[in-house]
């Protein structure tokens, strides 16, 4: 029996980063995820869209704020300041409030565990534990007592992806260690804390998909490990189901889909080849974009974000405002002709920022956003080399194959995107 007899009315959200709707359905059909099968039978399952660009920190920022990047002002995993200095955005770079803050102001108690772009943790009525990109657990937790508790539970902020590149065995051990810590934390918050909203983010699903996606095609022991890991994820979902009261709403969702990589595509190398990006010397690892010449017209950031270097935003912009539109059209035209070595077009859709963003932070947005054909992973290396390459990473994000599963005593309106899902969660908590 999955419902307890508790009469509380709470909202529980499990975010399974990068878990595709297609593969959820496959794993349910294969018997890999019996708890999620039961959850879909008791509630509703729908497919959702992500955001552009399709990266976890932007997607979960959209969930937290209920806004689009033009409003909250973060457009990728890494950003550039006006002087081409590279930095990693954090919660302090969000220009709008989050649902954690708004619900706290409304008198609700919230717990957020590991959600990307929640570091450094802000003060709320409850707890925020920073996730992905938080440098350490002690900096991810602002409450000293909770920090001691999470250390005692062997809770990990994230695995070390650089070490994962060096050792498959280390990677596998870390995946299970991190997931086990989340299960213990989930038990703790159900048993020891009171809250109106509990949101737990699982980064390990994204990590295993990046590093081991090819195993689904290649089979063998690594495929068995892959499926067994998703069985462990399903057990986490089962824990939440078993601890929910009959008046609770349980939501399991992902922020984007996944697919197999055919090639990485280095857009900055392509821009150099096209004469649109000029390097004044070898990139300095400490300041890679500092070697971009002021004669350059454009540069790219991951994934598929192209900035036209106009002086209205960039301190050394080499494209006059009067020429911006012509340069924009020229780049789009060339991108439409970009093909892989097998003749496959790389770009499925090419957007201007005005096509997909609104809000007061449009000046920070990339001018061109590329949605690639599935299998072509857009990168942004500045060093010389091939435009098309392969990498140890075998899986990449997709825009249109996230999922949303809801079991609720009410009937919330469906959400068609990760942004709408955040609005829905906030509405459910406010009405509880």
Buried (B, 14 or more C-beta within 10 A) or exposed (E): EBBBEBEBBBBBBBBBBBBBBBBBBEBBEEEBBBBBBBBBEBBBBBBBBBBBBBBBBBBBBBBBBBBBBBBBBBBBBBBBEEEBEBEEBBBEBBBBBBBBBBBBEEEBBBBBBBBBBBBBBBEBBBBBBBBBBBEEBEBBBBBEEBBEBBEEBEBBBBBEBEEBBEEBEBBBEBBBBBBBBBBBBBBBBBEEBEBBBBBBBBBBBBBBBBBBBBBBEEEEEBBEBBBEBBBBBBBBBBBBBEBBBEBBBBBBBBBBBBBBBBBBBBBBBBBBEBEBBBBEEEBEEEEBBBBBEBEBBBBBBBBBBBBBBBBEBBEBBBBEEEBBEEBBEBBBEBBEEBEBEEEEBBBEEBBBBEEBBEBEBBEBBBBBBBBBBBBBBBBBBBEEEEBBBEEEBBBBBBBBBBBBBBBBEEEBEEBBBBBBBBBBBBBBBBEB
